[in-house]
Amino acid sequence: RVAAMSVAARVSQEMGVKLGHEVGYSICFELCTSEKTILKYMTDGMLLREFLGEPDLASYSVVMVDEAHERTLSTDILFGLVKDIAHFRLDLKLLISSATLDVEKFSDYFDFAPIFKIPGRRYPVEKNFTKAPEADYIDAAIVTSLQIHVTQPPGDILVFLTGQEEIETAEEILKHRTRGLETKIAELIICPIYANLPTELQAKIFEPTPKRGQKVVLATNIAETSLTIDGINLGIGDLFNFDFMDPPPNEALYKARELLYALSALNKHGELTKVGRRMAEFPLDPKQNKKEMKIEVLLSVKIII
């Protein structure tokens, strides 16, 4: 989500247009586009959602799947879907962008598509390591961040942690340790970034850092490859015959189908039921999806009563 938003914002800025006009984005629960939009960035999940309403993607003349090497379930399904429509929509241009070394595998899968190698810009990175493993790596990261903030030249700091809980812990400790020091040291702006953070808070990492301040971004690996933050120095067909790049085991597919039967999402012919179609509208785990639907029904009953 953050990558779709940030890239759309950057491209609109470079094109000199307003975000949401010629350049926009589509993420879960937020659509920033207009009738003028000619370039739309979206998550793989949102593109799958568009397939439900427009199986041939007739609204698009070019589809680019970026970060294809990350290989999520959504991207693997997208590969099969876009490969299929490319066979009968000869006007559709399909680009698969990947940092993988195994480019031949992608080329072979997409009917021996031509390979273009675009050299990336390299930036020199100086690596420093602790002399011994840290017993508490979160505290060590916090101490190091404060040392950099106090002793090093201006430049923002990016700290990688494993998840939301560690990020929130580090954020609280940093706030506590810098409280009362505002007059003695430059302002330290703490910006967490993780998948479940509200969109408006995620966007704060891209705000310019004040001249007399320094930003420390506490992030998961979402910021490792998908994002560039300025200032940082330091119903889809037969799954059993679906054209996956790496097909999952049949046993896993059978178990998934049994679960959908149990949830009344499929009828005895293996077709989507009314419940199944309703579940397909929500990008949730099937069990959680069914639970949310029951809650919705109970709320509706209470309102009627």
Buried (B, 14 or more C-beta within 10 A) or exposed (E): BBBBBBBBBBBBEEEEBEBBBBBBBBBEEEBBBEEEBEBBBBBBBBBBBBBEEEBEBEEBEEBEBBBBBBBEEBBBBBBBBBBBBBEEBEEBEBEBEBEEEEBEEBBEBBEEBEEEEEEEEEEEEEEEEEEEEEEEEBEEBBBBBBEBBEEEEEBBBBBBBEEBEBBBBBBEBBEEBBEEEEEEEBBBBBBBBBEEBEEEEBBBBBEEBEEEBBBBBBBBEBBEEBBEBEBBEBEEEEBEEBEBBEBEEEEEBEEEBEBBBEBEBBEEEEEBBEBBEBBBEBEEEBEEBBEEBEEEEEEEEEEEE
